[in-house]
Amino acid sequence: MIKDRYKAVIFDLDGTLVDSMKDIASAVNRVLKDFGLPAQDTESFRSRVGWGLKRSLEMTLPPERMGDMDTGMELLLKYYRENPSAETEVYEGNFELIEDLKEREIALFVYTNKDQLTAEKIIGDIFPAATFDSVFGAVPGKALKPDAQAVKAVIAQTGYADREILYIGDSEVDMETAAAGNLDTLAVLWGYRQRDQLEKYEKLAYMESPDEIRRWIV
């Protein structure tokens, strides 16, 4: 059983716990409109989510507009923070998965490259109070995941040893984060990446749905 092996689970946020692509795309497209650029299809953002908002914008702006990044980021943070969970939804089965883990007295954490205040707002808007023990988001002056020092600092803040933690995520960033922290990891396939994009990374298993994780943990 998972309780015999792990004492804590760290979840990625975007693409793992929640589908936030519509809200991210909406905020970026508002920036594009301000810059006189055409909006981009929401689905085109699938590969741009997971690296943090700055990278999402960098991957969207044309090369000749990279000089507008600072202004663009100010606008993007403003727009996204206005209502970051307007169209963000929890993936089906995650509430039940979380309930199962809590019944097993597993500590639950969220680790995301989204800025701390926005991450906390999304969690607060969508999940019941005290669902997670802590939420770890991006803060000024500190590296994002999968930076090894940043990952190890988060692990230290959980109060658990790396061998006691299971990491669950959907992207290359998450697989690299788990590797940097020497964490066992499950790669989920309901998020923003395909199986072939994650093949080269070490993992315990692929998971097609939260229900499959629920079966796996028992």
Helices and strands as residue ranges (DSSP letters): H 2-5, E 8-11, E 18-19, H 21-34, G 42-48, H 53-58, G 63-68, H 69-82, E 89-90, H 94-103, E 107-115, H 116-126, E 134-138, H 148-158, G 162-164, E 165-169, H 172-180, E 184-188, H 195-198, E 205-207, H 210-217
